[in-house]
Amino acid sequence: MRIRAVRPAELPLLQDIERAAGLCFADIGMPEIATDEPPALDELARHQEAGLAWVATDEADAPVAYLIADRVDGALHVEQVSVHPAHARRGIGRSLLDHLADRARAEGATALTLTTFAEVPWNAPYYARCGFAPLADSALTPGLREIRAHEAALGLDRWPRLCMRRTL
């Protein structure tokens, strides 16, 4: 597996990976998440143009997973990380998170942050195994509060959500 920057022509492939990865939410009673549309091409392009989008590729250099990030309050914030189910459980998601951590350190950031579903096994419990710790609401930075408010407006708070931080 190789991690590299996303190429503009690959942006639709990221949507395909996201759709495939999201299907497992239907199995745990979250069909709205399973059928939620992936980020729009212009949003993915914004991350790619900012140098904040990476793919993990197979031996043919085809993307099998991706991570997009934003800069939020001095940290790099994981906006989305998705692994195609055909390539799951091989450490690819963790490798992408570690790649982002290396990038964050090189930029002088002191942490990675993300928001996630608290009770979905491949969300908060997985991120905890990757070194992220839950943040109390009182510890949220202004940018994280804004992200959480946006998520709530989208209806994501129907299921328990939380912010997590990985100190670098």
C-alpha positions in Angstrom: 0.0 0.0 0.0 1.2 3.5 -0.9 -0.2 6.8 0.4 0.0 9.8 -1.9 -1.8 13.0 -2.7 -5.1 12.7 -4.5 -5.1 13.5 -8.2 -7.9 15.7 -9.6 -9.1 13.0 -11.9 -9.6 10.6 -8.9 -12.1 12.8 -7.1 -15.1 10.8 -8.3 -13.4 7.6 -7.1 -13.4 9.0 -3.6 -17.1 9.4 -3.8 -17.4 5.7 -4.9 -15.2 4.6 -1.9 -17.4 6.7 0.4 -20.6 5.2 -0.9 -19.3 1.6 -0.5 -17.8 2.3 2.9 -21.1 3.8 4.1 -23.3 0.8 3.3 -22.3 -0.9 6.6 -24.3 1.7 8.5 -27.5 0.1 7.3 -26.6 -3.1 9.2 -26.6 -1.2 12.5 -29.9 0.7 12.1 -28.5 3.9 10.6 -29.9 3.7 7.0 -29.8 7.5 6.7 -26.1 7.5 7.1 -25.7 4.5 4.7 -27.5 6.4 1.9 -26.0 9.8 2.7 -24.3 11.3 -0.3 -20.5 11.6 -0.1 -18.8 15.0 -0.2 -19.5 16.9 -3.5 -16.8 17.0 -6.1 -16.2 20.8 -5.4 -15.7 20.1 -1.7 -13.2 17.2 -2.5 -11.4 19.5 -4.9 -11.1 22.2 -2.2 -9.3 19.7 0.0 -7.2 18.4 -2.9 -6.1 21.9 -4.0 -5.2 22.8 -0.4 -2.9 19.8 -0.2 -5.2 18.1 2.4 -6.4 15.0 0.6 -4.6 11.7 0.3 -5.4 8.2 -1.0 -4.1 4.8 -0.1 -3.6 2.8 -3.3 -3.3 -0.8 -4.2 -0.5 -2.4 -6.2 -2.0 -0.9 -9.5 -1.9 2.6 -7.9 -5.7 2.6 -7.8 -7.3 4.4 -4.7 -8.8 2.0 -2.1 -9.1 4.6 0.7 -8.9 8.3 1.3 -8.6 11.0 3.9 -9.5 14.6 3.7 -8.6 17.2 6.3 -9.0 20.8 7.3 -7.0 23.2 9.5 -9.0 23.9 12.6 -7.8 26.0 15.5 -4.1 25.0 15.2 -4.8 21.3 14.6 -5.4 19.2 11.5 -9.0 18.0 11.6 -10.0 14.8 9.9 -13.0 15.7 7.8 -13.4 12.2 6.4 -11.5 8.9 6.3 -13.0 6.0 4.4 -11.7 2.6 3.3 -13.4 0.6 0.6 -14.9 -2.5 2.4 -12.9 -4.8 0.0 -9.8 -3.5 1.6 -10.9 -3.0 5.2 -9.2 -4.5 8.3 -5.7 -4.2 6.9 -4.6 -1.1 8.8 -5.2 1.3 5.9 -7.3 3.7 7.8 -4.7 3.8 10.6 -1.9 4.4 8.0 -3.8 7.3 6.6 -4.3 8.8 10.1 -0.6 8.3 10.8 0.3 10.0 7.5 -1.9 13.0 8.6 -0.1 13.0 12.0 3.2 13.2 10.2 2.0 16.1 8.1 0.6 17.9 11.1 3.9 17.6 12.9 5.7 19.0 9.9 3.3 22.0 9.9 3.8 22.6 13.6 0.3 21.4 14.6 0.1 19.9 18.0 -2.9 17.6 17.4 -5.3 15.9 15.1 -9.1 16.3 15.8 -12.2 14.7 14.4 -15.9 14.2 15.1 -17.5 10.8 15.1 -20.3 8.6 16.2 -19.7 7.6 19.8 -21.3 4.1 19.7 -20.4 2.8 16.2 -17.6 0.2 16.6 -15.6 1.4 13.6 -15.9 5.1 14.7 -15.1 6.3 18.3 -13.8 2.9 19.6 -11.6 2.5 16.5 -10.2 6.1 16.8 -9.5 5.5 20.5 -7.3 2.5 19.4 -5.6 4.9 17.0 -4.6 7.3 19.9 -7.6 9.7 19.9 -9.3 10.6 23.2 -12.8 12.1 23.7 -13.0 15.8 24.3 -15.5 17.2 26.8 -17.8 19.8 25.4 -16.1 22.4 27.7 -12.8 21.6 26.0 -14.0 22.2 22.4 -12.3 25.0 20.5 -14.4 27.6 18.6 -13.8 25.7 15.3 -14.9 22.4 16.8 -18.0 24.0 18.3 -18.8 25.3 14.9 -18.3 21.9 13.3 -20.5 20.2 15.9 -23.2 22.9 15.4 -23.2 22.2 11.6 -23.5 18.5 12.2 -26.4 19.0 14.6 -28.1 21.2 11.9 -27.7 18.3 9.5 -29.4 15.9 11.9 -26.4 13.9 12.8 -27.1 14.3 16.6 -29.9 11.7 16.2 -27.1 9.3 17.2 -24.5 10.1 19.9 -21.6 12.0 18.5 -18.4 13.4 20.0 -15.2 15.2 19.3 -11.9 13.4 19.7 -8.3 14.6 19.8 -4.9 12.9 19.2 -2.1 14.9 20.8 1.1 14.8 18.7 
